[in-house]
């Protein structure tokens, strides 16, 4: 497809990481690039805007105008645009083909794609898989992790290790990876997808496109994914936190990760903690073994890999209390994973933010079992407090700021202070990264 881009009109929808990288890439290939953003222009983006304009890229905000859309040869869109939006309807009416950035990359490089999806654990699995594979290959991580795969297009990578959201996969009809990992499935983004089945099918789409020469890595402990494994043509490898007796399954036994009757590593040798990170490691081990890495290389990488920022990230120990930043936990299921990572510890949880209105039933069960005190912040405070109290959990404190919450948590001298909000950040912070940075900066400033 890249051979014929000169003077083609390429439409980019969305002034995002995806959109900006795509616009720069297509311009470098000689295309006439039109980048259209629905929202208003922000002052903080002015340097980026100036750069794109200097390259000769056409820009509009508060779009999407017919001038930009008409005559486009094809469109690459930012993944969060709803499928029932006016601009998608307009593209269909005008017979303009549209793709996600991942799908476009796959047109030439399908055999190089190692795809990672799932509700939780995607980012750590993507980064860890890239980290291990990079011991032998040029295998950068990209995608929903914050770097567009367009940054590596035509740069002789061996593999793209791509974190893929359900939004991206929803717009990737023909995507067929060489290796695809599905970490887990719990309800999320239901307002966007309408039903959990739609959410599942968006994520399952590339797996259904794979054939006998491809490899799927699936969670055997997840009923959705076990079912998917029986429905697809790819060669399936499973991972499980319980011992399994069938071939092509990696599992946990006596704190050891075992595959093909061979111990790979004792999980206590890894720097990442919790059952979810054991699963993440299993996925990465399988991908590495499929691509020919030996156990020694894999184990050395597992021993040195550290948690990704904002994902159950150890920050500091103060007077015997360990502080963990899990700001990326933007739904209750993700917070449950963090809560269950600590055994026999006194844990104070800081939670709250913009409420996604998902069920708190399982979250409350985990809190009652593992958490000594909950400190609530943000817009979700009232609902979280009401539902916790109605279910017999009363050790709750409201806090107006994150910094105040940290101070309150520290007074109990717990083993762990855990920021794992179970909510989006947008009521108090620009994004979960800013929330996590605020947590870390305040903890690191404490004497």
PLY file of the C-alpha trace (Angstrom):
ply
format ascii 1.0
element vertex 447
property float x
property float y
property float z
element edge 446
property int vertex1
property int vertex2
end_header
0.00 0.00 0.00
2.91 2.37 0.76
4.17 2.17 -2.82
1.35 4.35 -4.11
1.06 7.10 -1.50
2.53 9.99 -3.45
-0.08 12.72 -3.92
-2.79 10.51 -2.40
-5.19 12.35 -0.10
-4.97 10.73 3.33
-7.49 11.72 6.00
-6.48 11.38 9.65
-9.22 11.63 12.26
-8.12 12.67 15.74
-5.33 14.88 17.08
-4.00 12.09 19.29
-0.73 10.17 19.56
-2.08 7.91 16.82
-3.22 10.79 14.62
-0.07 12.88 14.91
2.27 9.94 14.24
0.16 8.79 11.29
0.06 12.29 9.79
3.85 12.66 9.97
4.40 9.20 8.51
2.09 9.68 5.53
3.48 13.13 4.81
6.99 11.66 4.70
5.72 9.19 2.08
4.57 12.03 -0.19
0.86 11.99 0.62
-1.38 15.04 0.97
-2.37 14.76 4.61
-5.50 16.23 6.21
-5.76 15.88 9.99
-9.17 16.67 11.45
-9.95 16.95 15.18
-13.48 17.20 16.59
-12.51 19.07 19.76
-11.30 22.64 20.23
-7.62 23.51 19.92
-5.71 23.50 23.22
-2.90 25.91 24.05
-0.77 23.04 25.36
-0.71 21.51 21.88
0.61 24.60 20.09
4.17 23.32 19.63
2.85 20.11 18.10
0.48 22.09 15.89
3.31 24.31 14.68
5.42 21.26 13.83
2.67 19.68 11.74
1.92 22.92 9.92
5.61 23.38 9.14
5.58 19.95 7.48
2.73 21.03 5.21
0.07 18.98 6.96
-3.45 20.43 6.74
-5.08 20.83 10.16
-8.54 21.63 11.40
-10.10 21.67 14.86
-13.79 21.54 15.72
-14.08 19.42 12.53
-14.87 17.26 10.55
-15.53 19.36 7.45
-16.48 18.17 3.99
-13.41 19.96 2.62
-11.20 17.61 4.59
-13.25 14.47 4.01
-14.22 14.78 0.35
-11.90 13.00 -2.06
-9.91 11.17 0.61
-8.37 7.96 -0.72
-8.58 6.41 2.72
-8.73 7.34 6.41
-6.75 6.34 9.50
-8.70 7.14 12.64
-8.04 7.52 16.32
-9.56 4.54 18.07
-11.98 6.19 20.51
-14.31 7.61 17.82
-17.69 5.89 18.38
-18.90 3.59 15.63
-22.24 5.43 15.48
-20.69 8.90 15.21
-21.66 11.27 12.41
-18.19 11.21 10.86
-18.16 7.40 10.59
-21.57 7.54 8.89
-20.21 10.16 6.51
-17.18 8.00 5.62
-19.50 5.11 4.83
-21.76 7.29 2.71
-18.78 8.49 0.69
-17.28 4.95 0.44
-14.05 6.07 2.08
-12.22 3.12 3.60
-11.02 3.61 7.16
-8.57 1.68 9.33
-6.95 1.69 12.74
-3.21 2.37 12.82
-2.63 -1.29 13.74
-4.59 -2.59 10.79
-2.73 -0.29 8.40
0.64 -1.52 9.73
-0.55 -5.10 9.25
-1.09 -4.66 5.50
2.67 -4.99 4.95
3.91 -6.38 8.28
1.33 -8.88 9.49
4.00 -11.54 10.11
5.83 -9.14 12.44
2.93 -8.41 14.78
2.85 -9.73 18.34
-0.50 -8.45 19.61
-1.52 -8.09 23.27
-5.09 -7.41 24.37
-7.34 -8.00 27.36
-9.11 -5.90 29.99
-6.25 -5.76 32.48
-2.56 -6.57 32.26
-2.08 -5.48 28.63
0.55 -2.84 29.28
2.76 -4.92 31.56
2.50 -7.92 29.24
3.34 -5.77 26.22
6.34 -4.17 27.89
7.61 -7.46 29.34
7.21 -9.31 26.04
9.13 -6.55 24.26
11.79 -6.60 26.99
12.36 -10.35 26.63
12.21 -10.44 22.83
14.64 -7.52 22.63
17.36 -9.81 24.00
17.38 -11.41 20.52
15.32 -9.21 18.19
14.53 -5.60 17.44
11.07 -5.74 19.03
9.81 -2.37 20.31
6.54 -2.01 22.17
3.89 0.29 20.74
0.14 0.77 20.30
-2.17 1.64 23.18
0.87 1.76 25.46
1.48 5.30 24.17
3.65 4.99 21.06
2.12 4.62 17.63
3.41 1.70 15.51
3.86 4.31 12.76
6.95 5.43 14.70
8.61 2.13 13.71
7.21 1.68 10.20
9.99 1.18 7.60
12.65 1.03 10.33
13.55 -2.64 9.95
12.01 -3.93 13.17
11.82 -7.69 13.58
8.55 -7.54 15.54
6.05 -4.92 16.63
4.86 -5.81 20.14
1.51 -4.01 20.10
-0.84 -3.30 22.97
-4.31 -3.16 21.43
-7.43 -1.70 22.99
-10.92 -2.85 22.15
-11.42 0.47 20.36
-8.48 -0.16 18.03
-9.49 -3.75 17.35
-13.05 -2.70 16.65
-11.67 -0.80 13.62
-9.29 -3.58 12.52
-11.40 -5.93 10.44
-8.58 -7.67 8.56
-5.90 -7.67 11.27
-4.18 -11.08 11.42
-1.23 -11.16 13.85
1.50 -13.80 13.91
1.12 -14.10 17.68
-1.83 -12.76 19.69
-2.20 -12.73 23.48
-5.56 -12.33 25.25
-4.87 -11.71 28.95
-8.40 -11.74 30.41
-11.89 -10.34 29.97
-13.96 -8.40 32.51
-16.64 -5.75 31.89
-15.15 -2.43 30.75
-15.96 0.26 28.16
-19.53 -1.07 28.10
-21.00 2.38 27.43
-18.96 2.47 24.20
-19.50 -1.13 23.12
-23.11 -1.38 24.46
-22.75 -5.02 25.67
-19.99 -7.23 27.05
-20.48 -9.55 24.05
-19.71 -6.66 21.70
-16.68 -5.81 23.84
-15.50 -9.42 23.71
-16.04 -9.73 19.96
-14.07 -6.55 19.29
-11.11 -8.03 21.12
-11.64 -11.48 19.61
-11.68 -10.18 16.03
-7.95 -10.69 15.22
-8.00 -14.15 16.80
-10.82 -15.17 14.47
-8.75 -13.98 11.49
-5.75 -16.16 12.38
-4.96 -19.48 10.67
-2.99 -22.66 11.38
0.33 -20.84 10.90
-0.42 -18.33 13.69
-0.26 -18.62 17.48
-2.87 -17.62 20.06
-2.02 -17.34 23.77
-5.16 -17.49 25.92
-6.14 -17.49 29.60
-7.40 -20.99 30.48
-8.89 -19.66 33.74
-11.22 -17.33 31.82
-14.36 -18.99 30.42
-14.69 -16.52 27.54
-11.14 -17.19 26.42
-11.29 -20.94 26.92
-14.32 -20.91 24.63
-12.51 -18.73 22.10
-9.65 -21.23 21.99
-12.03 -23.93 20.77
-13.42 -21.70 18.02
-10.31 -20.45 16.22
-7.91 -21.98 13.69
-4.63 -20.76 15.21
-2.40 -23.01 17.26
-3.49 -22.32 20.83
-1.30 -22.08 23.92
-2.95 -21.61 27.31
-1.76 -20.19 30.62
-3.24 -20.94 34.05
-2.64 -20.24 37.73
-3.56 -23.87 38.44
-1.70 -27.01 37.45
-2.95 -28.39 34.13
-2.14 -31.78 32.62
-2.56 -31.11 28.92
0.03 -30.11 26.34
0.70 -26.49 25.35
-0.27 -25.03 28.73
2.03 -23.04 31.01
0.93 -23.07 34.66
1.84 -22.26 38.25
2.79 -25.00 40.71
4.37 -24.41 44.15
5.41 -20.85 43.20
7.09 -22.13 40.04
6.10 -21.37 36.47
6.13 -24.68 34.59
5.89 -25.42 30.87
6.24 -28.76 29.13
7.15 -30.41 32.48
10.05 -27.98 32.88
10.41 -25.34 35.58
11.02 -21.94 33.99
11.34 -19.68 37.05
10.37 -19.38 40.71
8.06 -16.38 40.88
9.90 -15.06 43.95
12.84 -14.33 41.63
10.76 -11.77 39.71
10.53 -8.10 40.66
6.88 -7.77 39.62
4.39 -8.99 42.25
0.93 -10.52 42.39
-0.97 -13.32 40.63
-1.86 -11.05 37.70
1.85 -10.44 37.04
2.47 -14.19 37.14
-0.09 -14.46 34.33
1.55 -11.59 32.47
4.91 -13.34 32.76
3.42 -16.59 31.47
2.10 -14.84 28.36
5.49 -13.28 27.68
7.32 -16.57 28.24
5.10 -18.34 25.71
5.58 -15.61 23.10
9.34 -15.73 23.60
9.49 -19.52 23.34
7.35 -19.50 20.18
9.89 -17.09 18.67
12.86 -19.24 19.61
14.34 -17.71 22.76
16.01 -20.12 25.18
15.05 -20.48 28.84
18.24 -18.91 30.17
17.66 -15.70 28.21
14.00 -15.60 29.23
14.78 -16.11 32.92
17.49 -13.44 32.99
15.01 -10.96 31.54
12.25 -11.94 33.99
14.61 -11.37 36.93
15.48 -7.83 35.87
12.18 -6.49 34.53
10.54 -3.87 36.76
6.90 -2.83 37.01
5.64 -0.32 34.47
4.93 3.15 35.78
1.46 3.48 37.35
0.88 -0.29 37.32
1.37 -1.56 40.87
4.60 0.44 40.86
6.63 0.42 44.07
7.48 4.02 44.96
9.18 4.14 48.34
9.35 2.75 51.89
8.83 5.24 54.73
9.06 4.06 58.37
8.25 0.49 57.37
5.35 1.36 55.05
5.60 0.53 51.34
3.83 2.90 48.95
2.48 1.54 45.65
1.19 3.56 42.70
-1.48 1.68 40.75
-3.13 4.72 39.16
-3.72 2.78 35.93
-6.41 0.81 37.78
-9.31 2.76 36.29
-11.97 0.09 36.90
-12.91 -2.07 39.91
-11.56 -5.26 38.30
-8.09 -3.74 37.97
-8.16 -2.63 41.61
-9.18 -6.12 42.71
-6.08 -7.46 40.99
-3.90 -5.03 42.94
-5.67 -5.71 46.24
-5.19 -9.45 45.82
-1.46 -9.01 45.17
-0.72 -8.61 48.88
-1.05 -11.54 51.29
-1.08 -11.17 55.07
-0.36 -7.45 54.94
-2.07 -4.47 56.55
-3.13 -2.46 53.49
-4.73 0.99 53.35
-6.43 1.63 50.00
-6.86 5.02 48.35
-9.68 4.79 45.81
-12.13 6.98 43.92
-12.27 9.41 41.04
-14.74 9.62 38.17
-17.17 6.75 38.59
-17.59 4.34 35.65
-20.83 3.06 37.26
-19.76 -0.58 36.98
-20.67 -3.12 39.65
-18.75 -2.89 42.91
-19.81 -6.32 44.23
-16.51 -8.14 43.67
-14.49 -5.04 44.58
-16.28 -4.87 47.95
-15.62 -8.55 48.61
-11.89 -8.01 48.00
-11.84 -4.91 50.21
-13.53 -6.75 53.09
-10.99 -9.56 52.89
-7.77 -7.60 52.41
-8.09 -3.87 53.22
-7.79 -2.38 56.71
-9.04 1.09 55.71
-10.40 2.76 52.57
-9.77 6.44 51.88
-12.04 7.86 49.18
-11.41 10.80 46.86
-13.25 12.39 43.95
-16.71 12.19 42.43
-17.24 8.50 43.21
-16.95 9.02 46.97
-20.67 8.92 47.78
-21.51 5.75 45.82
-18.42 3.87 46.97
-19.04 4.81 50.61
-22.73 3.91 50.43
-22.15 0.52 48.82
-19.26 -0.37 51.12
-21.33 0.57 54.18
-24.42 -1.28 52.96
-22.25 -4.40 52.69
-20.84 -4.14 56.22
-17.55 -2.31 55.63
-17.31 0.86 57.70
-13.62 1.80 58.06
-13.92 4.54 55.46
-12.53 8.07 55.40
-13.37 10.79 52.89
-10.57 13.05 51.65
-10.74 16.22 49.58
-7.32 15.78 47.94
-4.97 12.97 47.02
-2.24 14.47 49.21
-4.54 14.54 52.23
-5.48 10.92 51.52
-1.82 9.91 51.59
-1.31 11.69 54.92
-4.37 9.99 56.42
-3.24 6.58 55.15
0.22 7.07 56.63
-1.16 7.69 60.15
-2.09 4.01 60.55
1.50 2.90 59.85
0.28 0.07 57.61
2.49 -2.34 55.72
1.16 -0.98 52.42
-0.42 2.26 51.21
-1.98 1.43 47.85
-3.33 3.94 45.35
-5.61 1.81 43.17
-8.57 4.06 42.36
-11.03 1.74 40.54
-12.14 4.89 38.72
-11.17 7.20 35.91
-9.11 10.25 36.83
-10.80 13.04 34.91
-12.63 14.64 37.85
-9.37 15.70 39.51
-6.57 15.01 37.00
-5.94 15.26 33.28
-5.32 11.50 33.05
-4.26 8.52 35.15
-0.59 9.35 34.51
-0.97 12.79 36.11
-2.75 11.18 39.06
0.04 8.66 39.49
2.71 11.34 39.19
0.98 13.41 41.89
0.94 10.37 44.17
4.61 9.61 43.57
5.77 13.20 43.87
4.04 13.65 47.21
5.28 10.33 48.61
8.83 11.10 47.48
8.66 14.56 49.08
7.68 13.23 52.51
10.35 13.25 55.21
0 1
1 2
2 3
3 4
4 5
5 6
6 7
7 8
8 9
9 10
10 11
11 12
12 13
13 14
14 15
15 16
16 17
17 18
18 19
19 20
20 21
21 22
22 23
23 24
24 25
25 26
26 27
27 28
28 29
29 30
30 31
31 32
32 33
33 34
34 35
35 36
36 37
37 38
38 39
39 40
40 41
41 42
42 43
43 44
44 45
45 46
46 47
47 48
48 49
49 50
50 51
51 52
52 53
53 54
54 55
55 56
56 57
57 58
58 59
59 60
60 61
61 62
62 63
63 64
64 65
65 66
66 67
67 68
68 69
69 70
70 71
71 72
72 73
73 74
74 75
75 76
76 77
77 78
78 79
79 80
80 81
81 82
82 83
83 84
84 85
85 86
86 87
87 88
88 89
89 90
90 91
91 92
92 93
93 94
94 95
95 96
96 97
97 98
98 99
99 100
100 101
101 102
102 103
103 104
104 105
105 106
106 107
107 108
108 109
109 110
110 111
111 112
112 113
113 114
114 115
115 116
116 117
117 118
118 119
119 120
120 121
121 122
122 123
123 124
124 125
125 126
126 127
127 128
128 129
129 130
130 131
131 132
132 133
133 134
134 135
135 136
136 137
137 138
138 139
139 140
140 141
141 142
142 143
143 144
144 145
145 146
146 147
147 148
148 149
149 150
150 151
151 152
152 153
153 154
154 155
155 156
156 157
157 158
158 159
159 160
160 161
161 162
162 163
163 164
164 165
165 166
166 167
167 168
168 169
169 170
170 171
171 172
172 173
173 174
174 175
175 176
176 177
177 178
178 179
179 180
180 181
181 182
182 183
183 184
184 185
185 186
186 187
187 188
188 189
189 190
190 191
191 192
192 193
193 194
194 195
195 196
196 197
197 198
198 199
199 200
200 201
201 202
202 203
203 204
204 205
205 206
206 207
207 208
208 209
209 210
210 211
211 212
212 213
213 214
214 215
215 216
216 217
217 218
218 219
219 220
220 221
221 222
222 223
223 224
224 225
225 226
226 227
227 228
228 229
229 230
230 231
231 232
232 233
233 234
234 235
235 236
236 237
237 238
238 239
239 240
240 241
241 242
242 243
243 244
244 245
245 246
246 247
247 248
248 249
249 250
250 251
251 252
252 253
253 254
254 255
255 256
256 257
257 258
258 259
259 260
260 261
261 262
262 263
263 264
264 265
265 266
266 267
267 268
268 269
269 270
270 271
271 272
272 273
273 274
274 275
275 276
276 277
277 278
278 279
279 280
280 281
281 282
282 283
283 284
284 285
285 286
286 287
287 288
288 289
289 290
290 291
291 292
292 293
293 294
294 295
295 296
296 297
297 298
298 299
299 300
300 301
301 302
302 303
303 304
304 305
305 306
306 307
307 308
308 309
309 310
310 311
311 312
312 313
313 314
314 315
315 316
316 317
317 318
318 319
319 320
320 321
321 322
322 323
323 324
324 325
325 326
326 327
327 328
328 329
329 330
330 331
331 332
332 333
333 334
334 335
335 336
336 337
337 338
338 339
339 340
340 341
341 342
342 343
343 344
344 345
345 346
346 347
347 348
348 349
349 350
350 351
351 352
352 353
353 354
354 355
355 356
356 357
357 358
358 359
359 360
360 361
361 362
362 363
363 364
364 365
365 366
366 367
367 368
368 369
369 370
370 371
371 372
372 373
373 374
374 375
375 376
376 377
377 378
378 379
379 380
380 381
381 382
382 383
383 384
384 385
385 386
386 387
387 388
388 389
389 390
390 391
391 392
392 393
393 394
394 395
395 396
396 397
397 398
398 399
399 400
400 401
401 402
402 403
403 404
404 405
405 406
406 407
407 408
408 409
409 410
410 411
411 412
412 413
413 414
414 415
415 416
416 417
417 418
418 419
419 420
420 421
421 422
422 423
423 424
424 425
425 426
426 427
427 428
428 429
429 430
430 431
431 432
432 433
433 434
434 435
435 436
436 437
437 438
438 439
439 440
440 441
441 442
442 443
443 444
444 445
445 446
